[in-house]
Amino acid sequence: MGEKILIITGGHLDVAFAEEYLKGKHFDRIITADAGLSSCRKLRRMPTDILGDFDSLADKRLLSFYEEQGVPVRIFPTRKDYTDTHLAVACAMDSDPEEIILLGATGSRYDHTLANIGMLEKMARKKIAGKIVDKYNEIEMLCGKREKEYRKRKDRDFFSLMAWGGEVTGITLTGFAYPLHEATLHPSDSVGISNELKEETAVLRMEQGNLLVIRSSD
């Protein structure tokens, strides 16, 4: 089994939700990006890697606090080509992990949210299971020929599909309220929005493309 890595980045994070979500979960590494360090502290988790330009970290004393405990801190310039989340994902991918979960990767800055979703494609192309999780959504990216099983969940009623960066072909949905058979989705299509699982277990199959899968609560 490969590593499981948690990245806590500087977007909005509902601490109460995150505490509940993290219960019983073990991560081999916890990487914080910028203000994600403050969220990590609130969650009472010990980071293994700290990085960012820290322009949005309110309490800079946290950097020396963790450095004194032996946690490596990498400080980047504010003017740079990549976001702090991108740098954190690159750091995580260096060890070729099995799974990367991102908390704090959504919020009021849609530009950052979309850039973070783009990170899911980078992971999927390396066959890394990546997921962005917040209080209302779980977002993942499937690339190429795939088959995946999903189980019905009361906390994630809605199931939406969106083509990312081009058409997605051969989409077949079984066990869903609105089934599809070898369908093609384009980035401008809304036909994949707001589906639901009809059966306890449902299956998604696809042939080609990049497919964004979003499980949401209302």
C-alpha positions as CSV (number, residue, x, y, z in Angstrom):
1,M,0.0,0.0,0.0
2,G,1.3,3.5,-0.9
3,E,1.3,6.6,1.3
4,K,-1.9,8.5,2.2
5,I,-1.2,12.2,2.4
6,L,-3.4,15.0,3.8
7,I,-2.9,18.6,2.4
8,I,-4.4,21.4,4.4
9,T,-4.3,24.6,2.4
10,G,-5.4,28.2,3.0
11,G,-9.0,28.3,1.7
12,H,-12.2,28.1,3.8
13,L,-12.2,25.2,6.3
14,D,-15.1,24.4,8.6
15,V,-13.2,23.1,11.6
16,A,-16.1,21.2,13.1
17,F,-16.7,19.3,9.9
18,A,-13.0,18.6,9.4
19,E,-12.6,17.2,12.9
20,E,-15.5,14.8,12.2
21,Y,-14.2,13.9,8.7
22,L,-10.7,13.1,10.0
23,K,-11.9,10.8,12.8
24,G,-10.4,7.4,12.4
25,K,-8.3,8.4,9.4
26,H,-4.5,7.9,9.4
27,F,-2.2,9.8,7.1
28,D,1.5,9.1,6.5
29,R,2.2,12.8,5.9
30,I,0.3,16.0,6.6
31,I,1.4,18.9,4.4
32,T,0.2,22.5,5.2
33,A,0.2,25.3,2.7
34,D,0.3,28.9,3.9
35,A,-2.7,29.6,6.2
36,G,-3.5,25.9,6.2
37,L,-1.0,25.8,9.0
38,S,-3.4,27.7,11.2
39,S,-6.2,25.3,10.4
40,C,-3.9,22.3,11.1
41,R,-3.2,23.8,14.5
42,K,-7.0,24.2,15.2
43,L,-7.4,20.5,14.2
44,R,-4.7,19.5,16.7
45,R,-2.8,17.6,14.0
46,M,1.0,17.6,13.7
47,P,2.2,18.6,10.3
48,T,5.1,16.8,8.7
49,D,5.8,19.5,6.1
50,I,5.1,23.2,6.1
51,L,5.4,25.4,3.0
52,G,4.2,28.5,1.3
53,D,4.8,32.2,1.1
54,F,2.8,32.7,4.3
55,D,1.3,36.0,3.1
56,S,-2.1,34.9,4.5
57,L,-0.8,33.3,7.7
58,A,-2.0,35.6,10.5
59,D,0.2,34.2,13.3
60,K,3.7,34.0,11.9
61,R,4.9,32.6,15.3
62,L,3.5,29.2,14.3
63,L,6.5,28.9,11.9
64,S,9.1,29.1,14.6
65,F,6.9,27.0,17.0
66,Y,6.9,24.0,14.5
67,E,10.5,24.6,13.4
68,E,11.6,24.1,17.1
69,Q,9.8,20.8,17.0
70,G,11.7,19.6,14.0
71,V,9.1,20.2,11.3
72,P,10.8,21.4,8.1
73,V,9.5,24.8,6.9
74,R,10.0,25.9,3.3
75,I,9.4,29.6,2.6
76,F,8.7,30.7,-0.9
77,P,8.6,34.3,-2.3
78,T,5.2,35.9,-2.6
79,R,5.9,36.7,-6.3
80,K,6.1,33.3,-7.8
81,D,4.7,31.2,-10.7
82,Y,2.8,28.7,-8.7
83,T,0.2,28.8,-5.9
84,D,1.0,27.5,-2.5
85,T,-1.4,24.6,-3.0
86,H,0.3,23.7,-6.3
87,L,3.6,23.6,-4.4
88,A,2.1,21.4,-1.7
89,V,0.7,19.0,-4.3
90,A,4.0,18.8,-6.0
91,C,5.7,18.0,-2.7
92,A,3.1,15.3,-2.0
93,M,3.5,13.7,-5.5
94,D,7.3,13.5,-5.1
95,S,6.8,10.4,-3.0
96,D,4.4,8.7,-5.5
97,P,1.6,8.3,-2.9
98,E,-1.6,6.2,-3.3
99,E,-3.9,8.9,-2.1
100,I,-3.9,12.7,-1.6
101,I,-6.8,14.5,0.3
102,L,-7.1,18.3,0.2
103,L,-8.9,20.2,2.9
104,G,-9.2,24.0,2.7
105,A,-9.0,23.9,-1.1
106,T,-12.3,25.7,-1.7
107,G,-13.7,29.1,-0.7
108,S,-14.6,32.6,-1.9
109,R,-11.7,32.8,-4.4
110,Y,-13.1,30.9,-7.4
111,D,-9.7,31.3,-9.2
112,H,-7.9,29.4,-6.5
113,T,-10.7,26.8,-6.3
114,L,-10.5,26.1,-10.1
115,A,-6.7,26.0,-9.9
116,N,-7.0,23.4,-7.1
117,I,-9.4,21.3,-9.1
118,G,-6.8,21.4,-11.9
119,M,-4.4,19.7,-9.4
120,L,-6.8,16.7,-9.3
121,E,-6.0,16.1,-13.0
122,K,-2.3,16.1,-12.3
123,M,-2.8,13.5,-9.7
124,A,-5.2,11.4,-11.8
125,R,-2.7,11.3,-14.7
126,K,-0.2,9.8,-12.2
127,K,-2.8,7.3,-11.0
128,I,-2.9,9.0,-7.6
129,A,-6.4,9.0,-6.0
130,G,-6.9,12.7,-5.3
131,K,-9.9,14.3,-3.7
132,I,-10.9,17.8,-2.5
133,V,-13.2,17.7,0.5
134,D,-15.3,20.4,2.2
135,K,-18.4,20.5,4.3
136,Y,-20.7,20.3,1.2
137,N,-18.7,18.5,-1.5
138,E,-16.3,15.8,-2.4
139,I,-14.5,16.4,-5.7
140,E,-12.4,13.9,-7.7
141,M,-11.1,13.6,-11.3
142,L,-11.2,10.4,-13.3
143,C,-9.0,10.2,-16.4
144,G,-8.9,7.8,-19.3
145,K,-10.7,4.4,-19.4
146,R,-12.1,3.8,-15.9
147,E,-14.7,1.9,-14.0
148,K,-15.6,2.9,-10.4
149,E,-18.1,1.8,-7.9
150,Y,-20.0,4.2,-5.6
151,R,-22.0,3.5,-2.5
152,K,-25.1,5.4,-1.5
153,R,-24.5,7.9,1.3
154,K,-26.9,10.1,3.3
155,D,-24.4,12.9,3.6
156,R,-23.7,13.2,-0.1
157,D,-27.1,13.0,-1.9
158,F,-26.2,14.5,-5.2
159,F,-23.8,13.1,-7.8
160,S,-22.7,15.4,-10.7
161,L,-20.4,14.8,-13.7
162,M,-18.6,17.5,-15.7
163,A,-16.2,17.2,-18.6
164,W,-12.9,18.8,-17.9
165,G,-10.8,20.3,-20.7
166,G,-12.5,18.4,-23.5
167,E,-15.1,15.8,-24.3
168,V,-15.5,12.6,-22.2
169,T,-16.7,9.6,-24.1
170,G,-18.3,6.2,-23.3
171,I,-20.0,7.3,-20.0
172,T,-22.3,4.6,-18.7
173,L,-24.1,4.9,-15.4
174,T,-25.9,2.0,-13.8
175,G,-27.7,2.1,-10.4
176,F,-28.4,5.9,-10.8
177,A,-31.7,7.7,-10.9
178,Y,-30.7,9.0,-14.3
179,P,-28.8,6.3,-16.1
180,L,-26.5,6.9,-19.1
181,H,-25.3,4.5,-21.8
182,E,-22.1,5.2,-23.7
183,A,-22.8,9.0,-23.5
184,T,-20.5,11.8,-24.4
185,L,-20.1,14.9,-22.2
186,H,-18.7,18.2,-23.4
187,P,-17.5,21.0,-21.1
188,S,-20.6,23.1,-21.9
189,D,-23.1,20.3,-21.1
190,S,-25.2,20.3,-17.9
191,V,-26.8,16.8,-18.5
192,G,-24.5,15.3,-15.9
193,I,-25.6,17.7,-13.1
194,S,-27.5,16.7,-10.0
195,N,-27.9,12.9,-10.4
196,E,-28.6,10.6,-7.5
197,L,-27.8,7.0,-6.6
198,K,-30.9,4.9,-6.9
199,E,-29.3,1.6,-5.7
200,E,-27.2,1.0,-2.7
201,T,-24.2,0.5,-5.1
202,A,-23.8,2.2,-8.5
203,V,-21.2,1.9,-11.2
204,L,-19.7,4.6,-13.4
205,R,-17.8,3.6,-16.6
206,M,-16.0,5.8,-19.0
207,E,-13.7,5.3,-22.1
208,Q,-11.8,8.5,-22.6
209,G,-11.3,12.1,-21.3
210,N,-11.1,13.9,-18.0
211,L,-14.3,13.6,-15.9
212,L,-15.0,15.7,-12.8
213,V,-17.1,13.8,-10.2
214,I,-18.7,15.9,-7.5
215,R,-20.7,14.4,-4.7
216,S,-22.6,17.0,-2.8
217,S,-25.0,17.7,0.1
218,D,-27.8,20.3,-0.3
